[in-house]
Amino acid sequence: MPTIERLNLEVLGDRVRQRRKARQLSQQEVAALMHIPQSWISDVENGKRLHVEADTIYRCCRALGCSLDYLTGLSDTPTPAAKRSRPRKATVG
């Protein structure tokens, strides 16, 4: 998995816009889901934010139904693959 030293806010903005449009949401709708001003969404999408708090990115992921890895550019898949459940081992009693 690739590593990042600093969050690329251009990638974040592009991914937020792509995911928002894929889910057919307006900036106002996403902002309402996140409980933030619509201008924050606009600023992120247009690369005008100089920093973004982790809590806000988390709320963005929840509102857009995607993973943190996707929004930050660590993955090209919006949602992670479902984990396969492992069979339980019998306990020795």
N, C-alpha and C positions, 0 to 999 in steps of 0.2 A: 504494500500500500504506500502511495506517495506521502511524503511529509511536507508540511509547510512551516516556514519560520514566522511568517506574518500573513494575516488574513488578506487576501486579494479582494478589495472592496468592489472592483470592477466585475469580477466573477460573481460575487454575491449579488450585485445589482442585476446582472444579466439573468442569473438563475431565479431571482425573485420574480422578475418580469415574465420569464418563460413559464414558470409554474403558475403564476397568477392567471395568465392568459389561458393556459391549458385547462385550468379549473373554471374558466369563464367568470372570473371575479374582477370587480373594479378595485381601484386603489382604495376607495372609500369602504368597500365591503371588507377588504383585508384589514384595514386600519381598525374597523369596528370589532372584528374578531380578536385583534391583538390589544385593543384598548389603548391605542396610540393615535396621534394626529395623522391625517392623510398625507400631510407634507413629509412625514418621515419616510413613507413608502416611495413617494416621488423622489425625494433626495437620494435614497438608496439606489433606486433604479437608474437615476441619472448621474451616479457617481459623485454626488455632492457631499456625502457624509465622510468625515475624516476618521471616525471611529464608530464602532458599534459594540454595544454591551452584549455579553454572552446571554443574559436573560432575555434580551430582546430578540436575538437570533433564535433562541429556543421557542419563544412565542410565535415567531415567524414560521418556523418549521411546523408547529402545531396547526396554525391557521392555514398553511398551504398543503398540509398532508404530505410532507416529505422529510427526508432525513437531514441531519446536520451535515453529514458528509456530502450530500448532493449540493446543498446551498453553498458550501465552502469550496466546492470544486474537487473534493477528494474522491468523488464517485460520479459517474455519469448516469446512474440509475436513481430516479427520484425516491423510490421506496426500496428499502433493503429486502432481499429475498427472505421469505419466511424460514425460520430455523426449523430444521427437522428435529422432531423429538427423538430422544434416545430412549431405548427401552430401559426400564429400571432393572437393576440387578437385584436378585433375591437376597434378602438379608439373612445373615447367618445368626440363628438364635440359639 
